[in-house]
Amino acid sequence: MAATPQPPAPVSLGQAWWFWLKLGFISFGGPAGQIAIMHTELVERRRWVSERRFLHALNYCMVLPGPEAQQLATYIGWLMHRSLGGFVAGALFVLPSLLILIALSWVYLAFGQVPAVAGVFYGIKPAVTALVLHAAHRIGTRALRHRWLWGIAAAAFVAIAVFELPFPAIVLAAGVLGHVGSRWAPDAFALGGGHDGAAQGYGPALIDDHTPTPAHARFSRRRLVAVLATGLGLWLAAMAALVAAQGLQGTLVQMGWFFSKAALLTFGGAYAVLPYVYQGAVEQHQWLSGAQMIDGLALGETTPGPLIMVVAFVGFVGGWARQVFGPEALFLAGATAAGVVTFFTFLPSFVFIFAGGPLVETTHGRLRFTAPLTAITAAVVGVILNLALFFAAHVLWPEGRGGRFDAISAAIALAAAVALFRFKLGVVPLLAACGALGLGLTLAGVVGP
């Protein structure tokens, strides 16, 4: 691609709005795929932001708890068009997925016992196991570039699989190791390069490497206090409304509180947050079963948007099962619960970007800032590997430990893994093929509904 001598024309908020809406409907492939789409569109094709500015924003978003792809969209929208631009970008990244998941969750609960629907999920579940394993491999090949990082990943796996340590403690320990290790072995914790914009010759960007930081993105104590106060005020107002409607022990109140903690205490993307959500939603609150949790992840994988949107499925199933508005309004209960958990899950992401963005704009290229990220990413590899084993155990031994081994599910999982690792098949075609296979096996009577 030949370099263009002039940067592109300024982009209006209206033009950006249409792009962010389109992105919300095409952002498949998990965080890696979504970030790749944004890089192609924003850095290479449209040249709204330069390579280095894009990667520096991504580094910050990866340090944060929450969905890094959605936060990256919010950051770039904020950098280009102030807080309104950030809100538009972040909200449109999530809204299509929320609406689609509400519809799919209703189909799942209303018709899930129909043999055809059950057969589709029978084929999809082993594919999800292969997808989680592939995610561990994909992140590991990028992150584990030094023996210290391999050691951190192995230690994280043992910590969560054997000693059952909480994930926030593992993240904190990895971040400390990264901070300390960057002084002893800076090469081990230097962040990888990714794309090389200058070598690729994308051309000058609208917000280029040396473009002065916009006035609204410069640090101001007054602006920081205003952002934090607004975020806290919105949280308190929403929680107060739920408490007034249901009381402290109401299902929606408990969901709001739990997913507020999940948003603040979990790092490393959706695959890393799932063990925490499983522990709270399945074991502690019993909003849904373990099998339903795996089904929800399968639905999340088939929809655009961040994979953490599986929380909308958790909320829908929990609201439906608890009959929040009575037995005659099950869909309304599920849809409201899905909206509630989505609000409390993503509110901190907007606050993190609007409050921390101005500070990030002053930290370009500082190892002290990026080294903890590198160590945390290594730890996440070990955690995701443990999650893959957890899903495999539930899919291959559906009756629990000591029960029968499901050889057909094992064969589907193996075939899905080959398709991912060897033939680089995309997520949506893979799930469609496995779902169709499960449906065919069920209709043929090979497996039960």
C-alpha positions in Angstrom: 0.0 0.0 0.0 1.5 3.3 -1.1 1.8 6.0 1.5 -0.6 8.9 1.0 1.1 12.3 1.5 -1.8 14.1 3.2 -3.8 13.0 6.2 -7.5 12.2 5.7 -10.1 14.9 6.0 -11.6 15.6 9.5 -14.3 13.1 10.5 -17.6 14.4 12.0 -19.3 12.7 14.9 -22.1 11.7 12.5 -19.6 9.9 10.2 -18.0 8.2 13.2 -21.5 7.1 14.5 -22.2 5.1 11.3 -18.8 3.4 11.5 -19.2 2.5 15.2 -22.7 1.1 14.4 -21.3 -1.0 11.6 -18.5 -2.2 13.8 -21.0 -3.3 16.5 -22.6 -5.7 13.9 -19.4 -7.1 12.4 -17.1 -7.4 15.4 -16.9 -11.2 15.5 -13.9 -13.3 16.5 -13.4 -12.4 20.1 -11.0 -9.7 21.3 -8.2 -10.6 18.9 -10.5 -10.6 15.9 -12.2 -7.3 17.0 -8.9 -5.6 17.6 -7.7 -6.8 14.2 -10.9 -5.4 12.5 -10.4 -2.0 14.3 -6.7 -1.9 13.3 -7.6 -2.6 9.6 -10.3 0.0 9.5 -8.9 2.7 11.7 -5.2 2.5 11.1 -4.8 1.0 7.7 -7.9 1.9 5.7 -9.4 5.1 7.2 -6.2 6.4 8.9 -8.1 8.0 11.7 -5.4 7.2 14.2 -1.7 6.3 13.8 -0.2 2.9 14.5 1.6 4.0 17.7 -1.3 5.9 19.1 -3.5 2.8 18.4 -1.2 0.4 20.1 -0.5 2.7 23.1 -4.3 3.0 23.7 -4.6 -0.8 23.4 -1.8 -1.3 26.0 -3.8 0.7 28.5 -7.1 -1.1 27.7 -5.4 -4.5 28.2 -4.2 -3.4 31.7 -7.8 -2.6 32.7 -10.4 -5.0 34.0 -13.1 -5.4 31.4 -13.4 -6.0 27.7 -10.3 -4.5 26.0 -11.8 -4.3 22.5 -14.9 -2.3 23.7 -12.6 -0.1 25.8 -10.3 0.5 22.8 -13.3 1.6 20.7 -14.4 3.9 23.6 -10.8 5.4 23.8 -10.5 6.2 20.1 -14.0 7.6 20.0 -13.2 9.8 23.0 -9.8 10.9 21.5 -11.6 11.9 18.3 -14.9 13.4 19.6 -14.6 14.0 23.3 -16.8 12.1 25.9 -19.8 12.0 23.6 -17.8 10.3 20.9 -16.4 7.8 23.4 -19.9 7.0 24.7 -21.2 6.5 21.2 -18.3 4.2 20.2 -18.5 2.1 23.4 -22.3 1.8 23.5 -22.7 0.9 19.8 -20.0 -1.8 20.3 -22.2 -3.4 22.8 -25.9 -2.6 21.9 -26.3 -5.0 18.8 -24.8 -7.9 20.8 -27.2 -7.2 23.7 -30.3 -7.1 21.5 -29.3 -10.3 19.7 -28.4 -12.2 22.9 -31.8 -11.2 24.5 -33.5 -12.8 21.4 -31.3 -15.9 21.4 -31.7 -16.3 25.2 -35.5 -16.3 24.8 -35.3 -18.9 22.1 -33.0 -21.0 24.3 -35.3 -20.9 27.3 -38.6 -21.2 25.4 -37.6 -23.9 23.0 -34.4 -25.4 24.4 -36.0 -28.7 25.1 -37.1 -29.1 21.5 -34.9 -31.9 20.1 -33.7 -29.8 17.1 -32.5 -27.0 19.4 -30.9 -29.4 21.9 -29.1 -31.1 19.0 -27.6 -27.9 17.8 -26.2 -27.2 21.3 -24.9 -30.7 21.6 -22.7 -30.0 18.6 -21.7 -26.5 19.7 -20.5 -27.4 23.2 -17.4 -29.4 22.2 -16.5 -26.6 19.7 -16.6 -24.1 22.6 -14.1 -26.3 24.4 -11.7 -26.2 21.4 -12.2 -22.4 21.1 -11.1 -21.8 24.7 -8.1 -24.0 24.2 -7.3 -22.1 20.9 -7.6 -18.8 22.8 -5.0 -20.0 25.3 -2.7 -20.9 22.4 -3.3 -17.7 20.5 -2.6 -15.5 23.5 0.3 -17.6 24.6 2.2 -17.5 21.3 2.0 -13.7 21.5 2.7 -13.2 25.1 5.2 -15.9 26.2 8.3 -14.6 24.6 10.7 -15.2 27.6 11.2 -18.0 30.1 10.2 -15.7 32.9 6.8 -15.3 31.2 6.4 -19.0 30.8 7.1 -19.4 34.5 4.4 -16.8 35.4 1.9 -18.6 33.1 2.7 -22.0 34.7 2.5 -20.6 38.2 -0.9 -19.0 37.4 -2.2 -22.3 36.2 -1.1 -24.1 39.3 -2.5 -21.3 41.5 -6.0 -21.5 40.1 -6.2 -25.2 39.2 -4.6 -26.7 42.3 -4.8 -24.1 45.1 -8.0 -22.5 43.8 -6.6 -19.0 44.5 -9.0 -16.1 43.4 -8.2 -14.6 40.1 -7.8 -11.0 41.3 -5.0 -12.2 43.6 -3.2 -13.9 40.7 -3.5 -10.8 38.6 -2.1 -8.6 41.4 0.8 -11.0 42.0 1.6 -11.0 38.2 1.4 -7.2 38.0 3.9 -6.9 40.9 6.2 -9.4 39.3 6.1 -7.4 36.1 6.8 -4.2 37.9 9.8 -5.6 39.8 11.0 -7.8 37.0 11.2 -4.9 34.5 14.0 -3.5 36.7 16.0 -6.8 36.7 15.3 -8.0 33.2 13.7 -5.2 31.1 14.0 -7.2 27.9 11.8 -10.0 29.3 8.9 -7.6 30.0 9.2 -5.2 27.1 5.9 -5.2 25.2 5.9 -6.8 21.7 5.9 -4.8 18.7 2.8 -5.8 16.7 2.4 -4.1 13.4 4.9 -1.6 12.1 3.0 1.3 10.6 6.0 3.1 9.2 7.2 0.0 7.4 3.8 -0.8 6.1 3.4 2.7 4.8 -0.2 3.4 5.8 0.4 7.1 5.4 -0.2 10.0 7.8 -3.2 9.7 10.1 -5.8 12.2 11.3 -4.3 11.7 14.8 -0.7 10.9 14.0 2.3 10.1 16.2 3.2 13.7 16.6 -0.3 15.2 16.6 -0.7 17.3 19.8 -3.0 15.9 22.3 -6.5 17.5 21.9 -7.4 19.9 24.6 -10.2 17.6 26.0 -7.6 14.8 26.3 -5.2 16.7 28.5 -5.0 15.9 32.2 -7.1 18.1 34.5 -7.8 17.4 38.1 -11.2 19.1 37.8 -12.1 16.9 34.9 -10.9 13.8 36.7 -13.0 14.6 39.7 -16.0 15.3 37.5 -15.7 12.0 35.6 -15.4 10.0 38.8 -18.3 11.8 40.4 -20.5 11.2 37.4 -19.6 7.5 37.2 -20.3 7.0 40.9 -23.5 9.1 40.7 -24.8 6.9 37.9 -24.0 3.7 39.8 -25.6 5.0 43.0 -28.7 6.2 41.1 -29.2 2.9 39.3 -28.6 0.8 42.5 -30.9 3.1 44.5 -33.7 2.6 41.9 -33.3 -1.2 42.1 -33.3 -1.2 45.9 -36.4 1.0 46.0 -38.2 -1.4 43.6 -37.1 -4.8 45.1 -35.3 -4.3 48.4 -31.7 -5.2 49.3 -32.2 -8.9 48.6 -33.9 -8.5 45.3 -32.5 -10.5 42.3 -31.8 -7.4 40.2 -30.0 -5.7 43.2 -27.9 -8.8 43.8 -27.1 -9.0 40.1 -26.1 -5.3 40.0 -23.8 -5.7 43.0 -22.2 -8.9 41.7 -21.5 -7.7 38.2 -20.2 -4.4 39.6 -17.6 -6.4 41.4 -16.9 -8.6 38.4 -16.3 -5.5 36.3 -13.8 -4.1 38.8 -12.0 -7.2 40.0 -11.4 -9.2 36.8 -8.6 -8.7 34.3 -7.5 -10.4 31.1 -10.6 -10.4 29.0 -13.8 -12.5 28.8 -12.1 -15.9 29.1 -10.4 -14.9 32.3 -13.6 -13.5 33.9 -15.6 -16.6 33.2 -14.3 -18.6 36.2 -15.3 -15.7 38.5 -18.8 -15.4 36.9 -19.2 -19.2 37.1 -18.3 -19.2 40.8 -20.7 -16.4 41.6 -23.6 -16.9 39.2 -23.7 -20.8 39.2 -22.4 -21.9 42.6 -23.2 -18.9 44.9 -26.4 -17.3 43.6 -27.6 -20.3 41.4 -29.0 -18.1 38.7 -28.3 -20.8 36.2 -26.7 -24.2 36.0 -23.2 -25.1 34.8 -24.5 -26.6 31.6 -26.5 -23.4 30.9 -23.3 -21.4 31.5 -21.5 -23.4 28.7 -24.5 -22.9 26.4 -24.4 -19.2 27.1 -20.7 -19.1 26.1 -21.7 -20.8 22.9 -24.3 -18.2 22.2 -21.8 -15.4 23.0 -19.3 -16.9 20.6 -21.9 -16.7 17.8 -22.8 -13.1 18.2 -20.9 -9.9 17.5 -19.5 -7.7 20.2 -17.3 -8.6 23.3 -17.5 -12.1 24.5 -18.1 -10.8 28.1 -21.6 -10.2 26.8 -22.3 -13.7 28.0 -23.2 -11.9 31.2 -26.4 -10.7 29.4 -27.3 -14.4 28.9 -26.6 -15.0 32.6 -28.8 -12.1 33.6 -31.6 -13.2 31.2 -31.7 -16.8 32.5 -31.5 -15.6 36.1 -34.3 -13.1 35.7 -36.4 -15.6 33.9 -35.8 -18.4 36.5 -36.4 -16.1 39.5 -39.6 -14.7 37.8 -38.6 -11.2 38.8 -41.9 -9.7 37.6 -44.1 -12.8 38.2 -44.8 -15.9 36.1 -46.7 -14.0 33.5 -43.9 -11.7 32.5 -40.9 -14.0 32.0 -39.5 -12.4 28.9 -39.7 -8.9 30.5 -37.9 -10.2 33.6 -35.2 -11.8 31.5 -34.7 -8.8 29.2 -34.6 -6.4 32.2 -32.1 -8.5 34.0 -29.9 -8.7 30.9 -30.0 -4.9 30.6 -29.2 -4.5 34.3 -26.1 -6.7 34.3 -24.9 -5.1 31.0 -25.2 -1.6 32.6 -23.3 -2.6 35.7 -20.7 -4.5 33.8 -19.8 -1.8 31.3 -20.2 1.4 33.4 -16.7 1.1 34.9 -15.2 0.7 31.4 -16.4 4.1 30.4 -15.2 5.6 33.7 -11.8 4.0 33.2 -11.4 5.5 29.7 -12.7 9.0 30.5 -10.8 9.3 33.7 -7.5 7.5 32.8 -7.2 8.5 29.1 -5.6 11.9 29.8 -3.0 10.2 32.0 -2.3 7.6 29.3 -1.7 10.3 26.7 1.4 11.2 28.8 2.9 7.7 29.1 4.0 6.9 25.5 6.7 4.3 25.5 7.3 3.9 29.2 8.3 0.4 30.3 7.2 1.0 33.9 3.7 1.4 32.5 3.7 -1.6 30.1 5.7 -4.2 32.1 2.9 -5.2 34.5 0.6 -5.7 31.5 3.1 -8.1 30.0 3.2 -10.2 33.2 -0.6 -10.1 33.6 -1.1 -11.3 30.0 1.2 -14.2 30.7 -0.7 -15.2 33.9 -4.0 -15.0 31.9 -2.6 -17.7 29.6 -2.4 -20.1 32.5 -5.9 -19.2 33.7 -7.5 -19.7 30.3 -5.8 -23.1 30.0 -7.5 -24.1 33.2 -10.8 -22.9 31.9 -10.4 -25.1 28.8 -9.9 -28.1 31.0 -12.9 -27.1 33.1 -15.2 -27.0 30.0 -13.7 -30.2 28.6 -14.6 -32.0 31.9 -18.2 -30.9 31.7 -18.6 -31.7 28.0 -16.8 -35.0 27.8 -18.2 -36.3 31.2 -21.7 -34.8 31.1 -22.8 -36.9 34.1 -20.0 -35.7 36.3 -16.8 -37.3 37.6 -16.9 -41.1 37.3 -19.8 -41.0 34.8 -19.8 -42.1 31.2 -17.3 -40.7 28.7 -19.0 -39.0 25.7 -16.9 -40.3 22.8 -18.9 -38.4 20.1 -18.4 -35.1 21.9 -14.7 -35.9 22.1 -14.6 -36.5 18.4 -16.4 -33.2 17.7 -14.0 -31.4 20.0 -11.0 -32.9 18.3 -12.3 -32.1 14.8 -13.0 -28.5 15.9 -9.5 -28.2 17.3 -8.0 -29.4 14.0 -10.1 -26.9 12.1 -8.9 -24.1 14.3 -5.3 -24.9 14.7 -4.5 -26.5 11.3 -7.0 -24.9 8.9 -7.6 -21.5 10.7 -11.3 -21.8 10.3 -13.3 -18.8 11.6 -15.4 -18.9 14.8 -18.8 -18.5 13.1 -18.3 -21.1 10.3 -16.9 -23.6 13.0 -19.9 -23.2 15.3 -22.3 -23.4 12.4 -20.8 -26.6 11.2 -20.7 -28.2 14.6 -24.2 -27.1 15.4 -25.4 -28.6 12.1 -23.5 -31.8 12.9 -25.1 -32.0 16.4 -28.6 -31.4 14.8 -28.0 -34.2 12.3 -26.8 -36.7 14.9 -29.9 -35.9 17.0 -32.4 -36.2 14.2 -30.8 -39.5 13.2 -31.2 -40.8 16.7 -27.4 -41.3 17.2 -27.5 -39.1 20.3 -30.4 -38.2 22.6 -32.0 -34.7 22.6 
